[in-house]
Amino acid sequence: MRNSLASLAVAFCVSIAIPSFAQGHDVPVPRSCSPQVNAKLQQMINDQSRSYVENVMVCGTAEGTRVNSGGRHGSHHIITVDAQLPQGNIVRVQIAINDSLDGAVSATRGEQVFAYGQGYISGGGWAAGIHDVHCSTHRTADNGWVVVNGTKTPASCR
């Protein structure tokens, strides 16, 4: 009986502790958009990584937003951003925002956009993309976000 209670107590403590490990770190939004903000993005593009890269940041100027309705992972708002890299060139980046996880976030041409999440090499008209711009859902990721003209989504991950 004592061993059963002790095992139950340990299991309870572990079940409480596990979500805290999945809780991502909060990374602040930079005060301004500079090419250095896009340094990890540039490295990911240069490496042509074939897997997702955690904790990638992008900032730049929006070209606009389109909506992909439905699909295996639900509807997404896709913001296209022109981002200047530290090497000086400008690349197009897509920010994929899952409407059911992140809410519908859009940007119009000329708005300043920051995003932080999981990076990937894209295709078509984009050099790369950022998704998982929401509170962390796994241990290796920080809490993601999107900021359009100073409005951050999600506002917090507490």
C-alpha positions in Angstrom: 0.0 0.0 0.0 2.8 2.4 0.9 4.7 1.7 -2.3 1.5 2.2 -4.3 0.9 5.6 -2.6 4.6 6.6 -3.2 4.4 5.6 -6.8 1.2 7.5 -7.2 2.7 10.6 -5.6 5.8 10.4 -7.9 3.6 9.9 -11.0 1.5 13.0 -10.0 4.6 15.1 -9.5 6.1 14.1 -12.8 2.8 14.8 -14.6 2.9 18.3 -13.2 6.5 18.9 -14.1 6.3 17.7 -17.7 4.3 20.6 -19.1 6.8 23.0 -17.6 9.5 21.4 -19.7 7.5 22.0 -22.8 7.0 25.7 -21.8 9.1 27.7 -24.2 11.3 30.6 -23.4 9.9 34.1 -24.2 12.1 35.9 -26.6 11.6 39.7 -26.8 10.7 41.5 -30.0 13.6 43.6 -31.3 13.2 47.4 -30.9 13.9 47.9 -34.6 14.3 45.9 -37.8 17.8 45.6 -38.9 19.6 43.1 -41.2 21.2 41.5 -38.1 17.8 40.5 -36.8 17.7 38.2 -39.9 21.1 36.6 -39.2 19.9 33.1 -38.3 17.5 33.2 -41.3 20.5 34.0 -43.6 22.4 31.1 -42.1 19.5 28.7 -42.6 19.2 29.9 -46.3 22.9 29.6 -46.8 22.9 26.0 -45.4 19.8 25.1 -47.5 18.6 23.0 -44.5 16.3 20.1 -45.4 14.8 20.0 -42.0 13.0 22.6 -39.8 15.2 25.0 -37.8 13.9 26.0 -34.4 13.9 29.6 -33.2 14.3 31.6 -36.4 13.5 35.3 -36.5 12.6 37.5 -39.5 11.8 41.1 -39.9 10.9 43.1 -42.9 8.3 44.9 -44.9 5.0 43.1 -45.8 4.1 42.7 -49.5 0.6 41.5 -48.4 -1.3 38.5 -47.1 -3.2 35.6 -48.8 -5.3 32.9 -47.2 -5.0 29.2 -47.8 -8.4 27.7 -46.8 -8.8 24.2 -45.4 -6.1 21.6 -45.9 -4.6 19.0 -43.7 -3.5 21.5 -41.0 -6.4 23.9 -41.4 -6.6 27.4 -42.8 -3.5 29.6 -42.8 -2.9 33.3 -43.4 0.4 33.6 -45.4 2.2 37.0 -45.0 4.9 37.6 -47.6 7.8 39.7 -46.2 10.8 41.3 -47.9 13.7 40.8 -45.5 17.1 42.3 -45.8 19.9 39.9 -44.8 23.2 40.9 -43.2 24.9 40.2 -46.5 22.9 43.0 -48.0 20.5 41.1 -50.3 16.7 41.1 -49.9 14.8 37.9 -49.8 11.1 37.0 -49.8 9.9 35.1 -46.7 6.5 33.5 -46.1 5.1 33.6 -42.6 2.5 30.9 -42.2 0.0 31.6 -39.5 -2.3 28.7 -38.5 -5.7 30.3 -38.0 -6.9 27.8 -35.5 -3.7 27.9 -33.4 -2.6 31.5 -33.8 -5.7 33.4 -34.9 -6.1 35.2 -38.2 -3.2 37.6 -38.6 -2.7 39.7 -41.7 -0.5 42.5 -43.0 -1.0 44.9 -45.8 1.7 46.1 -48.2 4.3 48.4 -46.4 3.6 47.3 -42.9 6.5 46.3 -40.7 6.5 42.6 -39.7 8.5 40.6 -37.2 8.0 36.8 -36.8 9.7 34.2 -34.6 9.1 30.5 -34.9 10.3 27.4 -36.8 12.1 28.1 -40.1 12.2 26.1 -43.3 13.4 26.4 -46.8 10.5 27.2 -49.1 10.0 27.0 -52.8 8.4 29.1 -55.5 8.6 32.8 -54.9 10.0 32.5 -51.4 13.6 31.8 -50.2 12.3 30.6 -46.8 9.4 30.4 -44.4 8.6 30.7 -40.7 5.7 28.8 -39.1 4.8 27.7 -35.5 4.5 31.4 -34.6 2.5 30.5 -31.5 3.3 29.4 -27.9 5.7 26.5 -27.8 4.2 23.0 -28.3 7.5 21.1 -27.9 10.6 21.2 -25.8 13.1 22.4 -28.3 11.2 25.5 -29.3 10.9 28.9 -27.7 7.5 30.7 -27.7 6.8 32.0 -31.2 5.0 35.2 -32.3 4.1 37.5 -35.1 4.2 41.3 -34.8 2.5 43.5 -37.4 2.9 47.3 -36.9 3.5 46.8 -33.2 0.7 44.4 -32.5 2.0 41.1 -31.1 0.1 37.8 -31.5 -0.1 35.9 -29.2 0.1 38.7 -26.6 1.6 36.3 -24.1 2.2 32.6 -23.4 1.3 32.3 -19.8 
